[in-house]
Amino acid sequence: MMKLKKHLPAATLLAALFISPAQAAPIANLTAWAAMGDVQVSSLTASLTTASLIYEDDFPAAAGAYNLSGVGTAEVGIPAGLEEFVGLQIGNLDPDPVNGVMALEGSALKHTIQVQAGDTLSFDWAFSTREGLTTDHNDYAFMVIDDVLTLFGDVASASTGGRFSQTFSAAGTAQIAFGIVDVLDYGVTSRLDIGALALSALRLRRARS
């Protein structure tokens, strides 16, 4: 069984992942994407955390010790908060609101792209956390494509990384968002790293064959 990785240095994490696939064109420079919360970007990679500047996320470390950007996390469940930023309705990021399991804070990155039918969006992702293995404070990473929420990388399942891809069935404009949230508490930092983000154009490959 894969064990949960903790305290992963950023340089080690990014160097171990993120090799762009063949015949895939990088999407627009990630520094041009819109961000909310604690988001650190380069042209090809992005790191998002749940590390606020006001809560002692990882006591005895000081508040903000694992914050990457100097910007505090965004609140979930409020007007103009994280959910609305990524194109969701308020409450959509709560894992189990009936039983009081709520997402509280987090960070996100978004961008709008043009796609054609058959284009495939792909990226590498890595999830790390300072939480112990738990099903209660199940911080998780997610993506949203045109208001459709997909969860990946969480504490409870010990999911630590992989490659994601999605093929578009129709041409048009697509909004893509990545995010990570704290669940049930503000107390422990979790982190999402994204790299090798690319859009493979099926129509171009066919034209060259």
VEXDREN-2710 file (C-alpha; in Angstrom, 1 decimal):
% VEXDREN-2710
k/r/px/py/pz
1/MET/0.0/0.0/0.0
2/MET/1.3/3.5/-0.8
3/LYS/2.1/5.4/2.3
4/LEU/1.4/9.1/2.8
5/LYS/4.3/11.3/2.1
6/LYS/4.9/14.2/4.5
7/HIS/7.3/17.1/4.7
8/LEU/8.3/16.8/1.0
9/PRO/10.8/19.6/-0.1
10/ALA/9.5/21.5/-3.0
11/ALA/12.6/21.1/-5.1
12/THR/12.6/17.3/-4.6
13/LEU/8.9/17.0/-5.4
14/LEU/9.0/19.1/-8.6
15/ALA/12.2/17.5/-9.9
16/ALA/10.8/14.0/-9.4
17/LEU/7.7/14.7/-11.5
18/PHE/6.7/16.9/-14.4
19/ILE/8.2/15.7/-17.6
20/SER/6.1/17.1/-20.5
21/PRO/4.6/14.4/-22.7
22/ALA/5.5/14.1/-26.4
23/GLN/3.3/15.9/-28.9
24/ALA/1.7/18.1/-26.2
25/ALA/1.8/21.9/-26.3
26/PRO/2.3/23.7/-23.0
27/ILE/-0.7/25.8/-22.0
28/ALA/-0.3/29.5/-21.5
29/ASN/2.4/30.6/-19.0
30/LEU/1.1/29.8/-15.5
31/THR/2.2/33.2/-14.2
32/ALA/-0.7/34.6/-16.3
33/TRP/-3.3/32.5/-14.5
34/ALA/-5.6/34.1/-11.9
35/ALA/-4.9/33.0/-8.3
36/MET/-6.7/33.1/-5.0
37/GLY/-5.0/32.2/-1.7
38/ASP/-1.5/30.9/-1.2
39/VAL/-0.3/30.1/-4.8
40/GLN/3.2/30.1/-6.0
41/VAL/3.8/29.8/-9.8
42/SER/6.6/29.6/-12.4
43/SER/6.0/29.4/-16.1
44/LEU/5.6/25.6/-16.0
45/THR/4.7/24.7/-12.4
46/ALA/2.3/25.7/-9.6
47/SER/2.2/25.0/-5.9
48/LEU/-0.9/25.7/-3.8
49/THR/-1.3/25.3/0.0
50/THR/-3.8/25.6/2.8
51/ALA/-1.2/27.5/4.9
52/SER/-2.8/30.7/6.2
53/LEU/-1.0/33.7/7.6
54/ILE/-3.1/34.0/10.8
55/TYR/-3.6/30.5/12.1
56/GLU/-0.9/28.3/13.6
57/ASP/-1.4/25.7/10.9
58/ASP/1.5/23.5/12.1
59/PHE/2.1/24.2/15.8
60/PRO/4.6/24.7/17.2
61/ALA/5.7/26.3/14.0
62/ALA/4.6/30.0/13.7
63/ALA/1.5/31.0/11.7
64/GLY/2.5/31.1/8.0
65/ALA/5.6/29.0/8.4
66/TYR/4.6/26.9/5.3
67/ASN/2.9/29.6/3.4
68/LEU/4.6/30.0/0.0
69/SER/3.5/33.4/-1.4
70/GLY/2.9/35.7/1.5
71/VAL/-0.8/35.8/0.6
72/GLY/-3.3/34.2/3.1
73/THR/-5.6/31.4/2.2
74/ALA/-9.2/32.1/0.9
75/GLU/-12.3/31.3/2.9
76/VAL/-14.7/28.6/1.6
77/GLY/-18.5/28.9/1.9
78/ILE/-18.8/32.7/1.6
79/PRO/-19.8/35.1/-1.2
80/ALA/-16.8/35.8/-3.5
81/GLY/-14.9/33.0/-1.7
82/LEU/-13.0/30.1/-3.1
83/GLU/-16.0/28.2/-4.6
84/GLU/-17.3/31.2/-6.6
85/PHE/-13.7/31.9/-7.8
86/VAL/-13.5/28.4/-9.4
87/GLY/-17.0/28.5/-10.8
88/LEU/-18.9/26.5/-8.2
89/GLN/-21.9/27.3/-6.0
90/ILE/-21.3/28.0/-2.4
91/GLY/-21.3/24.7/-0.5
92/ASN/-20.1/22.6/-3.4
93/LEU/-16.6/22.0/-1.8
94/ASP/-18.1/20.6/1.4
95/PRO/-17.5/16.8/1.5
96/ASP/-20.5/16.0/3.7
97/PRO/-22.5/19.1/4.8
98/VAL/-25.4/17.0/6.2
99/ASN/-23.0/15.6/8.8
100/GLY/-21.1/18.9/9.3
101/VAL/-18.0/18.0/7.3
102/MET/-17.1/21.3/5.7
103/ALA/-14.2/22.7/3.7
104/LEU/-13.0/25.8/5.5
105/GLU/-10.1/27.5/3.6
106/GLY/-7.9/26.9/0.6
107/SER/-6.2/28.2/-2.5
108/ALA/-6.9/27.9/-6.2
109/LEU/-5.6/28.8/-9.7
110/LYS/-7.7/29.2/-12.8
111/HIS/-7.5/30.0/-16.5
112/THR/-9.7/29.9/-19.6
113/ILE/-8.6/28.1/-22.8
114/GLN/-9.9/27.4/-26.3
115/VAL/-10.3/23.7/-27.1
116/GLN/-11.4/21.6/-30.1
117/ALA/-13.2/18.3/-30.0
118/GLY/-10.6/15.6/-29.4
119/ASP/-8.1/17.8/-27.5
120/THR/-6.7/16.3/-24.4
121/LEU/-5.8/18.2/-21.3
122/SER/-3.1/16.5/-19.1
123/PHE/-0.9/17.3/-16.1
124/ASP/1.1/15.8/-13.4
125/TRP/0.1/16.3/-9.8
126/ALA/1.5/15.7/-6.3
127/PHE/-0.3/15.9/-3.0
128/SER/1.5/16.2/0.3
129/THR/0.3/17.0/3.8
130/ARG/1.4/17.4/7.4
131/GLU/-1.8/15.7/8.6
132/GLY/-1.6/12.2/9.9
133/LEU/-3.6/9.5/8.2
134/THR/-7.2/10.4/9.1
135/THR/-10.7/10.2/7.6
136/ASP/-11.9/13.2/9.7
137/HIS/-9.6/16.1/8.6
138/ASN/-9.5/14.9/5.0
139/ASP/-7.9/17.8/3.2
140/TYR/-8.1/17.2/-0.5
141/ALA/-7.0/18.6/-3.9
142/PHE/-9.4/19.2/-6.8
143/MET/-9.9/20.5/-10.3
144/VAL/-12.9/22.1/-11.9
145/ILE/-13.5/22.1/-15.7
146/ASP/-16.5/24.2/-16.7
147/ASP/-18.3/23.8/-13.4
148/VAL/-17.6/20.0/-13.1
149/LEU/-15.7/19.2/-9.9
150/THR/-13.2/16.3/-9.8
151/LEU/-11.4/15.3/-6.6
152/PHE/-7.9/13.8/-6.5
153/GLY/-5.3/13.6/-3.9
154/ASP/-6.6/13.5/-0.3
155/VAL/-5.4/12.6/3.2
156/ALA/-7.6/9.6/3.9
157/SER/-6.7/7.6/0.7
158/ALA/-3.0/8.4/1.0
159/SER/-3.1/9.6/-2.6
160/THR/0.2/11.3/-3.3
161/GLY/0.5/11.8/-7.0
162/GLY/-0.2/10.8/-10.6
163/ARG/-1.0/12.0/-14.0
164/PHE/-4.5/13.2/-15.0
165/SER/-6.0/13.6/-18.5
166/GLN/-9.3/14.6/-19.9
167/THR/-10.4/14.7/-23.5
168/PHE/-12.9/17.3/-24.7
169/SER/-15.8/16.1/-26.7
170/ALA/-16.7/19.5/-28.2
171/ALA/-15.1/22.7/-29.3
172/GLY/-15.4/25.8/-27.3
173/THR/-14.1/27.8/-24.3
174/ALA/-13.2/25.9/-21.2
175/GLN/-12.4/27.3/-17.7
176/ILE/-9.9/25.2/-15.8
177/ALA/-9.2/25.5/-12.1
178/PHE/-7.0/23.7/-9.6
179/GLY/-7.4/23.9/-5.9
180/ILE/-6.8/22.5/-2.4
181/VAL/-8.8/22.9/0.8
182/ASP/-8.6/22.3/4.5
183/VAL/-11.4/20.1/5.9
184/LEU/-12.9/20.6/9.4
185/ASP/-10.0/22.6/10.8
186/TYR/-7.4/25.3/10.0
187/GLY/-4.8/23.4/11.9
188/VAL/-2.5/21.5/9.5
189/THR/-1.0/22.4/6.1
190/SER/-1.6/20.4/2.9
191/ARG/-0.1/21.2/-0.5
192/LEU/-0.8/20.5/-4.2
193/ASP/1.9/20.7/-6.9
194/ILE/1.0/20.9/-10.6
195/GLY/3.3/20.5/-13.6
196/ALA/3.6/19.4/-17.2
197/LEU/0.3/21.0/-17.9
198/ALA/-0.4/20.6/-21.6
199/LEU/-3.1/20.4/-24.3
200/SER/-2.6/17.7/-26.9
201/ALA/-4.3/18.5/-30.2
202/LEU/-5.6/15.4/-31.9
203/ARG/-6.5/17.4/-35.0
204/LEU/-2.8/18.3/-35.4
205/ARG/-1.5/14.8/-35.0
206/ARG/-3.9/13.5/-37.6
207/ALA/-2.9/16.3/-40.0
208/ARG/0.8/15.2/-39.7
209/SER/0.1/11.4/-40.2
END
